[in-house]
Amino acid sequence: MDKPKIVTYLKPTCGWSQGVRAIMRKYGLPFEDRDIINDAAQRQKMIEKSGQMLSPCVEINGVLLADVSG
């Protein structure tokens, strides 16, 4: 079974973001970690894709899950 393509829009030190990272590591899921605090372009991309400003957001195979928790 192929692993999904996962892109996360996370804050570097946020507890909710750390929870998402922990879940990804626990299940051995490779993911692209996009920093929405230090990279304004990534934050804007998250807002455009999700239609809102809350994080963390996780995109799995092109489907965005907005404001998720670990």
C-alpha positions in Angstrom: 0.0 0.0 0.0 1.4 3.4 -1.0 1.8 6.0 1.7 -0.2 9.2 1.3 1.3 12.5 0.3 1.0 14.6 3.4 1.7 18.3 3.7 1.3 20.0 7.1 0.9 23.7 7.8 2.3 24.0 11.4 3.7 26.5 13.9 7.3 25.7 15.1 6.5 25.5 18.8 2.7 25.2 19.1 1.5 22.3 21.3 -1.2 21.3 18.7 1.4 21.4 15.9 3.7 19.2 18.0 0.8 16.8 18.5 0.4 16.5 14.7 4.1 15.9 14.3 4.0 13.2 17.0 1.1 11.3 15.3 3.0 11.4 12.0 6.1 10.0 13.6 4.1 7.4 15.6 2.7 5.9 12.5 5.8 6.4 10.3 4.1 8.7 7.9 6.4 10.9 5.8 5.2 14.5 5.7 6.3 17.9 4.5 6.3 20.3 7.4 5.5 23.9 6.3 6.2 26.6 8.9 3.4 29.2 8.8 5.0 31.5 11.3 8.4 32.1 9.7 7.2 31.7 6.1 4.4 34.2 5.2 3.9 32.6 1.8 3.2 29.2 3.4 0.7 30.9 5.9 -1.0 32.6 2.9 -1.2 29.3 1.0 -2.8 27.6 4.1 -5.4 30.4 4.4 -6.2 30.2 0.7 -6.6 26.4 0.7 -8.5 26.2 4.0 -10.5 29.4 3.8 -9.6 30.2 7.4 -6.6 31.2 9.6 -6.5 28.5 12.3 -3.9 25.9 12.4 -2.7 23.1 12.3 -3.9 22.2 8.9 -3.0 18.9 7.3 -3.3 18.1 3.6 -3.6 14.4 2.6 -3.5 13.5 -1.0 -4.8 17.0 -1.9 -7.7 17.0 0.7 -7.2 19.7 3.3 -8.2 19.1 6.9 -8.5 22.5 8.6 -7.8 23.2 12.3 -7.0 19.6 13.3 -5.5 18.4 16.5 -3.0 15.6 17.2 
